[in-house]
Amino acid sequence: MKHATLRQLKVFEAVARLLSFSRAAEELHLTQPAVSTQVAKLEEHAGNVLFEQFGKKIFLTPAGAELLQISRAIIQQFEAAENAMMQFKGVSGGKLNVGVISAGDYFFPRLLVEFASRHRGVTLNFTVHNREGLLTHIAENLTDLAIMVRPPTDLDTSNQAFAPHPYVIVAPPTHPLVGVPGIPLKRLMREPFVVREKASDTWHSMEDGFGRELEHINIAMEIRSTETIKQAVIAGMGVSFVSAHTISQELKSGSLSVLDVEGFPLMLNWYVVHRRTKRLPPVAQAFKDFLLSDGASLISQIVPFKPLQLQPQPAP
């Protein structure tokens, strides 16, 4: 193992965590052959097979499971050393590690660009996840800050709301309910719904918006991608519950319409989240302060939607 590299360990950890070479390649911004090559080299250094495949699924071998724990410890030690050195760099020259749920990728890159323009020399590491993936990154200290709608309840985290997050019901512009005022929720329940997966932040937000009526929802299709959901609604496959921050282009083009449903838009909040005991690098603390001071106004400019008043919510 003396010739193994940190890069190989990081690639191996991503494949082992996701149990997928393709998903690891996407997360690491590498090609799948490059990921396979790095794992193969590590297996050569280890003298053991680290993964085995049954059908289309891969699994860790006993040797792979043992090496995974060691790899994570080594990676965390390198990150601790890097973070310690960052304390001496201050904000400029620092590296910002931030993860966001998928609805945030419609506006978050522009927030990062604005922040970077105010702090020259900052390096940005920005990743997009579903809720489960982002919670894993928080739990395993793989990100400094997490941007999400629902902070975790089973981790000791600091959670601060910094911007409103409205949710709406969308339909194709030819739908008979478009333009109907004050649509009762029970009437909406007759419509076929295209929804996100039940573990997603969007599904949990639906639980807030629909309450007990969610038990009666007519699910026509469950899709993991917001972009695919929008296309399914445009094609007439049903209506959907989506973040208003994801549909600004479709509203401008007229390919989607927002239904006037009683109780909507559902107003939740965006939160900036980190482990309570985490010692934030200066650049991460500066970015958190930036979100708390300017995040709401900047988001309202990037993806305008009214009303955008921050709604009081129970403390997570």
LINTATA-V657095 format. One record per backbone hydrogen bond with DSSP energy under -1.0 kcal/mol. NH is the residue of the N-H (numbers start at 1). CO is the residue of the C=O. E is the energy in kcal/mol with one decimal. If there is no record, write none. Layout:
NH,CO,E  NH,CO,E
//
This chain:
4,1,-1.7  9,5,-1.9  10,6,-2.5  11,7,-2.4  12,8,-2.6  13,9,-2.6  14,10,-2.0  15,11,-2.3  16,12,-2.7  17,13,-2.4  18,14,-2.3  19,15,-2.2  24,20,-1.6  25,21,-2.2  26,22,-2.0  27,23,-2.4  28,24,-2.4  30,25,-2.7  35,31,-1.8  36,32,-2.6  37,33,-2.3  38,34,-2.1  39,35,-2.3  40,36,-2.4  41,37,-2.3  42,38,-2.0  43,39,-2.5  44,40,-1.9  45,41,-2.3  46,42,-2.7  47,43,-1.8  48,43,-1.1  52,59,-2.7  54,57,-2.6  57,54,-1.9  59,52,-2.8  61,50,-2.1  65,61,-2.7  66,62,-1.9  67,63,-2.4  68,64,-2.1  69,65,-1.3  70,66,-1.5  71,67,-3.1  72,68,-2.4  73,69,-1.7  74,70,-2.3  75,71,-2.9  76,72,-2.5  77,73,-1.8  78,74,-2.2  79,75,-2.5  80,76,-2.4  81,77,-2.2  82,78,-2.6  83,79,-3.0  84,80,-2.2  85,81,-2.1  86,82,-1.9  87,83,-1.2  88,85,-1.2  89,86,-1.3  90,86,-1.4  94,91,-2.2  96,123,-3.4  98,125,-2.5  99,145,-2.4  100,127,-2.1  101,147,-1.9  102,129,-1.2  104,101,-1.8  105,102,-1.4  107,104,-1.6  108,104,-3.0  111,107,-1.2  112,108,-2.2  113,109,-2.2  114,110,-2.1  115,111,-2.5  116,112,-2.9  117,113,-2.1  119,115,-1.0  122,119,-1.3  123,94,-2.8  125,96,-2.9  127,98,-1.9  129,100,-2.4  134,130,-2.3  135,131,-2.6  136,132,-1.8  137,133,-1.8  138,134,-2.1  139,135,-2.7  140,136,-2.4  141,138,-1.4  142,137,-3.1  144,97,-1.2  145,97,-1.6  146,273,-2.6  147,99,-2.6  148,271,-1.9  157,155,-1.4  158,274,-3.1  160,272,-1.9  162,270,-2.5  163,270,-1.0  165,268,-3.2  167,266,-2.3  168,242,-2.6  170,240,-2.7  171,257,-2.3  175,172,-2.3  178,175,-1.7  180,177,-1.9  183,260,-3.2  188,184,-1.8  189,185,-1.5  190,187,-1.5  191,188,-2.0  193,218,-3.2  194,239,-2.7  195,221,-2.6  200,197,-1.9  204,200,-1.8  205,201,-2.1  206,202,-2.0  207,203,-1.6  208,204,-1.1  209,205,-2.2  210,206,-3.0  211,207,-1.5  213,210,-1.8  214,211,-1.4  215,212,-1.5  216,213,-2.0  217,214,-1.4  219,217,-1.1  220,193,-2.6  221,193,-1.5  223,195,-3.1  229,225,-2.0  230,226,-2.4  231,227,-1.9  232,228,-2.3  233,229,-2.3  234,230,-2.6  235,231,-1.9  236,233,-1.6  237,232,-2.5  239,192,-2.6  240,170,-1.9  242,168,-2.4  244,166,-2.9  246,243,-1.9  251,247,-2.3  252,248,-1.9  253,249,-2.2  254,250,-1.2  255,250,-1.5  256,250,-1.2  257,171,-2.8  259,169,-3.0  261,259,-1.4  262,183,-2.6  264,261,-2.1  266,167,-2.1  268,165,-2.2  270,163,-3.6  271,148,-3.1  272,160,-2.4  273,146,-3.0  274,158,-1.5  276,156,-2.4  278,275,-1.5  280,278,-1.1  285,281,-2.4  286,282,-2.4  287,283,-1.9  288,284,-2.4  289,285,-2.3  290,286,-2.1  291,287,-2.4  292,288,-2.3  293,289,-1.9  294,290,-2.9  295,291,-1.5  298,294,-2.3  299,295,-2.5  300,296,-2.0  301,297,-1.1  302,298,-2.0  303,299,-3.1
//
